[in-house]
Amino acid sequence: MDTTRRTLLAGSAAAATGALLGAPASAAPGTAKPKPTVVLVHGSFADASSWNGVAARLIRDGYPVLAPANPLRGVSADSAYLASVLATLTGPLVVVGHSYGGIVATNAATGNPNVKALVYVAAFVPDEGDTLLALQTRFPGSRLDEAALDFRPYGEGLVDGYVKKDVFRSVFAADVPKETAALMWAGQRPTDARTLGEPSGVPAWKTIPSYYLVAAEDQVLPPAAQRFMAERAGATTREVDASHVAMISQPGAMADLIKRAAR
């Protein structure tokens, strides 16, 4: 056998052995990177089930999804809790916040190098020192005032707020079916009244790219406030005709924006 033929055969045998042993000579073209984990943070008067429609779409498309329970006990406490959850996750993360969940996400993601994008929907996006109440009342139009809330003490000097039954759908969820809104009211998570005035910390959006879905028919957080905060954060913005719970009434639009951020 001549030298050239022996060299070709030897090279072919080595390549075949490498393939069998799973040791490729180079990366396969078109190999997709693992998708980031999407962490969905609910807001006040809601729970993790408010993300079901969005989560179903993301899971179907191969995204790992986690929707932890937001304690709703106060800005610093809730942010510390979410930060501890994020610290247990490896790989790239996309953190998504709705309403008050936006404040929690903004604080919890600060300093976490795994968070690659922040996504907000009808959410509060505070700067350092901002409070929820100041942002909600900066522009006119919110119908979620003291008269719309029931306050119930749960400890010495501690008070929870609930949205009243007779205004829940019109104020909070006007574009979901009546039966759905009734279930949402019955299962709403109360929020400690201290969240209204507790100042926010250093915002993660100053170093992490952000995206915002504006709910143009929102009766809780005025659309003008949403646009202001999105612009201030330099967010990539999309707008939909939706109530405060846009992730429930328009889960496809929400999932699309999250996937855009994930890419």
C-alpha positions as CSV (number, residue, x, y, z in Angstrom):
1,M,0.0,0.0,0.0
2,D,1.5,3.3,-1.0
3,T,2.2,6.1,1.5
4,T,-0.5,8.4,0.3
5,R,-3.2,5.8,0.6
6,R,-2.0,4.7,4.1
7,T,-2.3,8.4,5.2
8,L,-5.8,8.8,3.9
9,L,-7.0,5.6,5.5
10,A,-5.4,6.5,8.8
11,G,-7.1,9.9,8.8
12,S,-10.5,8.4,8.0
13,A,-10.1,5.9,10.8
14,A,-9.2,8.6,13.3
15,A,-12.1,10.7,12.3
16,A,-14.5,7.8,12.6
17,T,-13.1,6.9,16.0
18,G,-13.5,10.5,17.2
19,A,-17.1,10.6,16.0
20,L,-17.9,7.4,17.8
21,L,-16.4,8.7,21.0
22,G,-18.3,11.9,20.9
23,A,-15.2,14.1,20.4
24,P,-16.0,16.4,17.4
25,A,-13.2,18.1,15.6
26,S,-15.2,21.4,15.5
27,A,-18.5,22.8,16.7
28,A,-21.4,21.7,14.6
29,P,-22.8,24.5,12.5
30,G,-26.1,26.0,13.6
31,T,-25.9,24.6,17.2
32,A,-28.3,26.6,19.3
33,K,-27.3,28.0,22.7
34,P,-29.4,26.9,25.7
35,K,-32.4,29.2,26.2
36,P,-32.3,31.5,29.3
37,T,-34.5,30.7,32.3
38,V,-37.5,33.1,32.4
39,V,-38.5,34.2,35.9
40,L,-42.0,35.6,36.1
41,V,-42.7,37.9,39.1
42,H,-46.4,38.7,39.9
43,G,-47.6,41.9,41.4
44,S,-50.1,43.0,44.1
45,F,-53.6,41.5,44.3
46,A,-52.4,38.5,42.1
47,D,-50.5,35.3,42.4
48,A,-48.2,33.2,40.1
49,S,-51.2,31.8,38.2
50,S,-51.6,35.2,36.6
51,W,-48.7,34.1,34.4
52,N,-50.2,30.7,33.3
53,G,-51.0,31.8,29.7
54,V,-47.6,33.3,29.2
55,A,-45.7,30.4,30.9
56,A,-47.5,27.8,28.7
57,R,-46.4,29.5,25.6
58,L,-42.8,29.8,26.8
59,I,-42.6,26.2,28.0
60,R,-44.0,25.0,24.6
61,D,-41.2,26.9,22.9
62,G,-38.5,25.3,25.1
63,Y,-37.8,28.0,27.7
64,P,-37.2,27.0,31.3
65,V,-39.8,28.9,33.4
66,L,-40.1,29.7,37.1
67,A,-42.9,31.8,38.6
68,P,-42.1,32.2,42.3
69,A,-44.5,33.5,44.9
70,N,-43.9,37.2,45.6
71,P,-44.4,37.6,49.4
72,L,-46.0,41.1,49.1
73,R,-44.7,42.1,52.5
74,G,-42.5,45.2,51.5
75,V,-40.1,46.4,48.9
76,S,-36.8,45.5,50.7
77,A,-38.1,42.2,52.0
78,D,-39.7,41.0,48.7
79,S,-36.6,42.1,46.7
80,A,-34.3,40.2,49.1
81,Y,-36.5,37.1,48.7
82,L,-36.5,37.2,44.9
83,A,-32.8,37.9,44.9
84,S,-32.3,34.7,47.0
85,V,-34.3,32.8,44.4
86,L,-32.3,34.2,41.5
87,A,-29.1,33.3,43.3
88,T,-30.1,29.6,43.1
89,L,-30.4,29.6,39.3
90,T,-27.5,29.0,36.9
91,G,-27.1,30.2,33.4
92,P,-28.6,33.3,31.8
93,L,-31.9,34.7,33.2
94,V,-34.6,36.9,31.9
95,V,-36.6,38.5,34.8
96,V,-40.1,39.7,34.1
97,G,-42.2,41.8,36.4
98,H,-45.9,42.8,36.4
99,S,-47.1,45.9,38.3
100,Y,-45.5,46.0,41.8
101,G,-43.5,43.0,40.7
102,G,-41.6,45.4,38.5
103,I,-40.2,47.2,41.6
104,V,-39.2,43.8,43.1
105,A,-37.5,42.7,39.9
106,T,-35.7,46.0,39.5
107,N,-34.2,45.7,43.0
108,A,-33.6,41.9,43.1
109,A,-31.7,41.8,39.7
110,T,-29.2,44.5,40.8
111,G,-25.7,43.0,40.9
112,N,-26.7,39.6,39.5
113,P,-24.5,39.0,36.4
114,N,-26.7,36.1,35.2
115,V,-29.7,38.5,34.5
116,K,-29.4,39.4,30.9
117,A,-32.7,41.2,30.4
118,L,-35.5,42.8,32.3
119,V,-39.1,42.7,31.0
120,Y,-41.9,44.8,32.4
121,V,-45.7,44.7,31.8
122,A,-47.9,47.4,33.1
123,A,-45.2,47.6,35.8
124,F,-43.5,50.1,38.1
125,V,-39.9,50.7,37.0
126,P,-38.4,52.8,39.8
127,D,-35.3,54.8,40.0
128,E,-33.4,54.9,43.3
129,G,-35.6,56.6,46.0
130,D,-38.8,56.3,44.1
131,T,-41.9,55.0,45.8
132,L,-44.9,53.1,44.4
133,L,-47.3,55.8,45.4
134,A,-45.3,58.6,43.9
135,L,-45.0,56.8,40.6
136,Q,-48.7,55.8,40.5
137,T,-49.9,59.4,41.2
138,R,-47.3,61.2,39.1
139,F,-49.8,61.3,36.2
140,P,-53.6,61.4,36.5
141,G,-55.8,58.5,35.6
142,S,-55.4,55.8,38.3
143,R,-58.7,54.5,39.7
144,L,-57.0,52.3,42.3
145,D,-57.3,54.8,45.2
146,E,-58.0,54.4,48.9
147,A,-61.7,54.1,48.2
148,A,-61.2,51.1,46.0
149,L,-59.4,49.1,48.7
150,D,-60.4,47.1,51.7
151,F,-57.8,47.3,54.6
152,R,-57.5,44.5,57.0
153,P,-55.1,44.4,60.0
154,Y,-53.1,41.3,60.3
155,G,-50.8,42.2,63.2
156,E,-49.9,45.0,65.5
157,G,-49.5,48.1,63.3
158,L,-49.7,46.0,60.1
159,V,-52.3,46.3,57.5
160,D,-53.1,44.4,54.2
161,G,-54.9,45.9,51.3
162,Y,-57.3,44.1,49.0
163,V,-59.2,45.5,45.9
164,K,-62.9,45.7,46.6
165,K,-65.2,43.2,44.9
166,D,-67.5,45.8,43.3
167,V,-64.6,47.6,41.4
168,F,-62.2,44.7,40.9
169,R,-63.0,43.9,37.3
170,S,-63.5,47.5,36.1
171,V,-60.4,48.8,37.7
172,F,-58.0,45.8,37.6
173,A,-59.1,43.4,34.9
174,A,-61.7,45.0,32.5
175,D,-60.7,42.9,29.5
176,V,-61.0,39.4,31.0
177,P,-64.2,37.4,31.2
178,K,-66.5,38.2,34.1
179,E,-66.1,34.6,35.5
180,T,-62.3,34.9,35.3
181,A,-62.3,38.2,37.1
182,A,-64.5,36.8,39.8
183,L,-62.0,34.0,40.4
184,M,-59.1,36.5,40.4
185,W,-60.8,38.6,43.0
186,A,-61.6,35.6,45.2
187,G,-58.0,34.4,45.1
188,Q,-56.2,37.8,45.2
189,R,-53.1,38.0,47.4
190,P,-53.2,41.0,49.7
191,T,-50.3,43.5,49.8
192,D,-48.8,45.1,52.9
193,A,-49.7,48.8,52.9
194,R,-46.0,49.6,53.7
195,T,-45.2,48.8,50.0
196,L,-46.8,52.1,49.0
197,G,-44.2,54.4,50.6
198,E,-41.1,52.3,50.9
199,P,-38.3,53.8,48.7
200,S,-36.7,51.7,46.0
201,G,-33.0,50.9,45.8
202,V,-30.4,51.0,43.1
203,P,-32.2,49.9,39.8
204,A,-30.9,47.0,37.8
205,W,-32.2,48.7,34.5
206,K,-29.2,51.1,34.6
207,T,-26.9,48.2,33.6
208,I,-29.3,45.6,32.2
209,P,-31.3,45.9,28.9
210,S,-35.0,46.3,29.5
211,Y,-38.2,45.8,27.6
212,Y,-41.7,47.2,28.4
213,L,-45.2,46.2,27.4
214,V,-47.5,49.2,27.9
215,A,-51.1,48.5,28.7
216,A,-52.9,51.4,27.0
217,E,-56.3,50.8,28.8
218,D,-54.8,50.5,32.3
219,Q,-56.9,51.9,35.1
220,V,-54.4,51.1,37.9
221,L,-51.1,52.5,36.6
222,P,-51.8,55.3,34.1
223,P,-50.3,54.6,30.6
224,A,-48.6,58.0,30.7
225,A,-46.7,56.8,33.8
226,Q,-45.8,53.5,32.1
227,R,-44.4,55.4,29.0
228,F,-42.5,57.7,31.2
229,M,-40.8,54.9,33.2
230,A,-40.1,52.9,30.0
231,E,-38.5,55.8,28.3
232,R,-36.4,56.7,31.4
233,A,-35.1,53.1,31.6
234,G,-34.3,53.1,27.8
235,A,-36.6,50.2,27.4
236,T,-37.6,48.6,24.1
237,T,-41.3,49.3,24.2
238,R,-44.4,47.8,22.7
239,E,-48.0,48.9,23.4
240,V,-51.2,46.9,23.5
241,D,-54.9,47.8,24.1
242,A,-55.2,46.0,27.4
243,S,-56.1,46.4,31.1
244,H,-53.7,46.3,33.9
245,V,-53.5,42.5,33.6
246,A,-52.2,42.5,30.0
247,M,-50.3,39.2,30.5
248,I,-53.7,37.5,31.1
249,S,-55.7,39.2,28.4
250,Q,-52.9,39.2,25.8
251,P,-50.5,36.4,26.7
252,G,-49.2,36.0,23.2
253,A,-48.0,39.6,23.0
254,M,-46.3,39.2,26.4
255,A,-44.7,36.0,25.5
256,D,-43.4,37.5,22.2
257,L,-41.8,40.4,24.0
258,I,-40.1,38.0,26.5
259,K,-38.8,35.9,23.7
260,R,-37.4,39.0,22.0
261,A,-35.6,39.9,25.2
262,A,-34.3,36.4,25.5
263,R,-32.7,36.5,22.1
